[in-house]
Amino acid sequence: MDQDTLMFFEGKPEALALYQAFAGKLLSEIGQVQVRVQKTQIAFSNGHNFAFVSFLPVRKARERPRHYIVITFGLGRQVESPRIDAAVEPYPNRWTHHVMISEETELDGELMGWVREAAEFAARKRRIN
């Protein structure tokens, strides 16, 4: 664990544990991933950013769990699921999805499938551009 990541999660050990579980799954399932810690998010990239971890308030304060992370990923389609807290189309056929995670069990095959799809979508953008 590098110092920048520890600083990002300073005072949030439960969120750090969720991040470590997510990052571990992502890095074991998707090859050639760069991780960049920024001020407000941690970005995962394969030439283009395809997933992020943040504390984005995608729910009203009273509806948020005490400890959480938000996983954001981009796809070429909108995912219709009650698990998606928000989905926006910033560009035609490019959808950004936000999922709030408060328990490690939520890092399941469905979520990781969306993240893998986002990595593949980003990789295709790299070949096209």
C-alpha positions in Angstrom: 0.0 0.0 0.0 1.6 3.3 -1.1 1.6 6.5 1.0 -0.8 8.3 -1.4 -3.4 5.7 -1.0 -3.1 5.7 2.8 -3.5 9.5 2.8 -6.6 9.2 0.5 -8.2 7.0 3.1 -6.9 8.8 6.2 -9.4 8.4 9.0 -11.5 5.9 7.0 -10.1 2.4 7.8 -13.4 0.7 6.9 -13.4 2.4 3.5 -9.7 1.5 3.0 -10.6 -2.2 3.6 -13.4 -2.0 0.9 -10.9 -0.4 -1.5 -8.3 -3.0 -0.9 -10.8 -5.8 -1.6 -12.0 -4.1 -4.8 -8.5 -3.2 -6.0 -7.3 -6.7 -5.3 -10.1 -8.2 -7.4 -9.7 -5.7 -10.2 -5.9 -6.2 -10.4 -6.2 -10.0 -10.4 -9.0 -10.1 -13.0 -7.8 -7.4 -15.4 -4.2 -7.3 -16.7 -2.1 -4.2 -17.4 -3.8 -1.7 -15.1 -2.3 1.5 -13.9 -3.6 3.0 -10.6 -3.3 6.7 -10.0 -4.3 8.3 -6.7 -5.7 11.8 -7.2 -7.1 14.4 -4.8 -10.7 13.2 -5.0 -10.5 9.8 -6.6 -8.4 6.8 -7.4 -8.3 6.1 -11.2 -7.8 2.7 -12.8 -6.5 2.9 -16.4 -5.5 0.7 -19.3 -4.5 3.7 -21.5 -7.9 5.3 -20.8 -9.5 5.5 -17.4 -12.2 2.9 -17.0 -13.0 2.8 -13.3 -12.6 5.0 -10.2 -13.0 4.9 -6.5 -14.2 7.9 -4.6 -16.5 9.2 -1.9 -18.9 10.9 -4.3 -22.2 11.5 -2.5 -24.5 9.7 -5.0 -27.2 9.3 -2.3 -28.7 11.8 0.1 -26.8 11.9 3.4 -29.5 10.1 5.4 -29.5 7.2 2.8 -25.7 6.7 2.8 -24.1 4.0 4.9 -21.7 5.1 7.6 -18.7 3.6 5.7 -18.6 3.3 1.9 -16.8 3.8 -1.3 -18.3 4.7 -4.7 -17.1 2.7 -7.7 -17.6 4.5 -11.0 -17.2 2.9 -14.4 -17.8 3.9 -18.0 -19.6 1.8 -20.6 -21.0 2.2 -24.1 -24.5 1.5 -22.8 -26.7 2.3 -19.8 -26.9 -0.5 -17.2 -30.4 -0.8 -15.7 -30.1 -2.2 -12.2 -31.2 -1.2 -8.7 -27.6 -1.4 -7.7 -26.7 1.6 -9.9 -27.1 4.8 -7.8 -26.7 7.1 -10.8 -26.0 6.9 -14.5 -25.3 9.8 -16.8 -24.5 10.0 -20.5 -21.9 12.8 -20.8 -21.3 11.9 -24.4 -23.4 10.0 -26.9 -23.1 6.3 -26.2 -20.7 6.8 -23.2 -22.4 6.1 -19.9 -20.9 6.8 -16.5 -22.3 4.6 -13.7 -21.9 5.1 -9.9 -22.3 2.2 -7.4 -22.1 2.8 -3.7 -20.4 -0.1 -1.8 -20.6 -0.6 1.9 -19.8 -4.3 2.3 -17.2 -6.5 0.7 -20.0 -9.0 -0.4 -21.2 -6.3 -2.8 -17.9 -6.8 -4.8 -19.5 -9.7 -6.6 -19.5 -11.1 -10.1 -22.1 -8.7 -11.4 -20.2 -5.6 -10.3 -16.8 -7.0 -11.4 -18.4 -8.0 -14.7 -19.4 -4.3 -15.3 -15.9 -3.2 -14.4 -14.3 -5.8 -16.8 -16.7 -4.6 -19.5 -15.6 -1.0 -18.8 -11.9 -2.0 -19.2 -12.7 -3.7 -22.5 -14.7 -0.6 -23.6 -11.8 1.7 -22.7 -9.3 -0.6 -24.5 -11.5 -0.4 -27.7 -11.4 3.4 -27.5 -7.6 3.2 -27.4 -7.6 1.1 -30.7 -10.1 3.5 -32.4 -8.3 6.8 -31.4 
